[in-house]
């Protein structure tokens, strides 16, 4: 009864309120409002909801983002769309051709993804993981290149510089290694252009967003090129501007680069000190490095020099008055001197032109173009080994007897030419040009049907010139004959894509069907020539013909592929999403008997909060997917390969294989995405991938006529946990604090190998079924007496023969405290030193924390990185003339060791022999990767002309806390000539340009 009375009391008021609103809606003067809604890239947004505020009058945009609605004058029209910030427009007397731009909502999960999907899709409607980084996050500390801009910002993404040299490329690894042999670098897509040429040439300032496809399901649209994942770069365009508007952005940054941590060297010698110097010809009888050098020189300070970093960027974007054409154009120059004395480093000029032109209302032309010119001074290459082997008493800045710079034989301990002498007197330069272009036409005959065609190309050419002039001095002061070489290379990648898409709402189902054809062609060529014994001296020589003993080589590679794909997406009431895709590839790199291969995915998602309203949960989605992507074999892998000497074919080196397939990454992924309390975004992924049909160069029986054959011969299983948390901790008028945390843990194992276990191309990386991938096999020094039981002579006790010394190593008891004391290695029962598995080189886990604190116009940003575990083989320690561990000065008498103990005396003597486990170091580190402090302000008298001025102080790679004894635990690499991926098999070479830190200041002005 109470409920009935309550309702009867309320019902008249409810009716009156509705009735009054309806009368108001009918009585107000209405006008016809038309227009178009676009995203920030200028593309029309279909399905945007329009609602007259406070009424039930509404409409929805069509496939091109266009709309029509009758609305009362002076009312407010609200535009809303999943993943975008709501926009409001006040309706006046005349409202024809409204142009509404909607930007993505950075605070939600609803970022729109355009890579690997049928068409632009809100992230909350995906059944697999794709990460997107927007421009505002990338430019808090503008990176020197696009790869560096990604570092530390996405879980499961690991980036290693191939060298610290300015302009060097980065190795990018997504969810671990997919191939035992070869690179783990992903497929790059730059404004629709598919390329494998890396991202070092792309300006960070030009980037609108980067989308990262880490798993096989996400990248399956790209078939046999995408098992390593995909990194898609989308650059800025002019169609974000209103009609008739133009914006100019100018930014310049200047700073200085310098080394961070520097490895220490011994300050003592095992030689006799005479007349204020170590006499390298007379060794102290005890052979202990405890005789302090009276004078030493800091070779790091003499060789390295703080270098200047300068970059300037100018961009113009705008849209024509009739809204038919828009343009974005930029010019950037970068001069990065690096940190090596006298070396000019890298100079790069980038020019970008992006144009959109609407030929007809339903026909759009788009083009994106990037031209890059790079010049590099490479004289530091090859000089680091000489630097690290220089003896502590050598003054590298001393003059020669004739007064010329840099004494050639400043070293006395080793017959090593002064590296500064080599840099000063030689030429080693390279130049390259790259053009990346994309052209497309998109036609919409009806609102639910789209046809498009596109052409993309990457064209690169370059050359290198090296000259060591005739008449330079050898270490013994004899004259060199001179050497000259030139090389030229050219690469051309082309793609042609034609596709058709159906996108229509059928009842409660949002449906998408897409078919695609892709043609790919690539061609690369290289020509090299060199010779010694030059006819004349001086640095003005440019022709190899001036050499007496000449040699030359060349190569030419071509391959093509035809690919077909079809996909469908079914979305029921924005709640349940099903996505399926199939792609067929035919590549000339596959064996002729297995030319066609299939790749696919199926995924599903359930948006729980669309079915159940949960207090405090804004969005909660569960998702699962299974996908198959692949990687193509090397060019020569399917063919018989013969040695060639003086133009005459020799023995067969590699047996052909007409059944060689691509490798496959078959991955299952499950995950969830949650936004809660309108402040927190949390995502977690678990994936397990079987990377099958590994393409390996395996030994074969000599009866085949060859030593090796490329085969599909193994499987790596990868298990990955990834998690990310983003939080708006403080959100107020004056204060804002945003935090972002990423975590990843990767475990890999070789689960199948269809050949005899072997060491990878002469390295210490063992390939064997059942072992963890990333384990280095090294000769082990015994740490317990049990490990040397088989080395005890018959009739004797292990304690009589061996003992554990004060450093924890097993030594012969009779040699303790003598000059012959050396650690003992583990041997097999036949007395042979054996290589044993060590700890895994892959880290236990990685954490990254970014923080943005804003107070009014001030912004402080930091990015911290932490790596737990992992190992690095420090190869360079072997070649340091006297590393710090030699130094015994100041130690108690019972702790000192003689020189033999630490010597680089091969496999039987000394700790620094090649392949010893003591050279494997913990790679744990904590690093302040990026730091910036900025202030934004406007000058009121210039408001109509200047929109914003930003002053910033920036630091990169500033602090590193680690026990690793090398320059930087991230600045290591692998020998790529052996097919070893530097993100997994990591060792520090003695010929490696170290990473450095940079301090700078910048000013950015928007007009």
ABEGO torsion letter per residue (X at the ends): XAAAAAAAAAAAAAAAAAAAAAAAAAABBBBBBBEBBBBAAGBBBBGBBBBBBGBABBBBBBAAGBBBBBBBBGBBBBBBBBGBBBBBBBBBABABGBBBBBBBBAABAABBBABGBABBBBAAABABBBBBBBAAAAAABBBABAAAAABGABBGBBBBBABABBGBBBBBBBGEBABABEBABBBBBBGGBBBAAEAAABBAAABABBBBBABAAAAAAAEAAAAAEBBBBBBBBAAABBBGBBBBBBBBBBBBBBBBBBBBBBABBABBBBGGBBBAABBBAAGBBABBBABBBBAAAAABBBBBBBBBBBBBBBBBAAGABBBBBBBBBBBBAEABBGBAEBBBBBBBBBBBBBABAABBBBBBBBBBBBBBBAAABGAAAAAAABBAABBAABBBAAGBBGBAAABAABBBBBAAAAAAABBBBBBBBBBBBBBBBBBBABAABBBBBBBBBBBBBBBBBBBBBBGBBBAAGBBBAEBBBBBBBBBBBBBBBBBBBBBBBBEABBBBBBBBBBBBBBBBBBBBBBBBGBABBEAABABAAABABBBBBBBBBBBBBBBBBBBBBBBBGGABBBBBBBBBBBBAABBAAAABBBBBBBBBBBBAAAABBBBGBABBBBBBBBBBBBBBBBAAAABBBBBBBGGBBBBBABBBBAABBBBBBBBBBBBBBBBBGGABBBBBBBBBBBBBGBBBBBBBBAAAGBABBBBBABBBBBBBBBBBBBBBABBBAABBBBBBBBBBBBBBBBABBABBBBBBGGBABBBBBGBBBGBBBBBBBBABAAAAAAABBBGBBAAAABBBBAAGBBBBAAABGBAABBBBBBBBAAGBBBBBBBBBABBABBBBBBBBBBBEABBBBBBBBBBBEEBBBBAAAAABABBAAABABGBBAAABBBAAAABBAEAABEAABBGBAAABBBABBBBBABBBBBBBBBBAAAAAABABBBBBBBBBGABBBBABABABAAABBBBAAAGBBAAABBBBBABBBBBBBBBBBBBBBBX
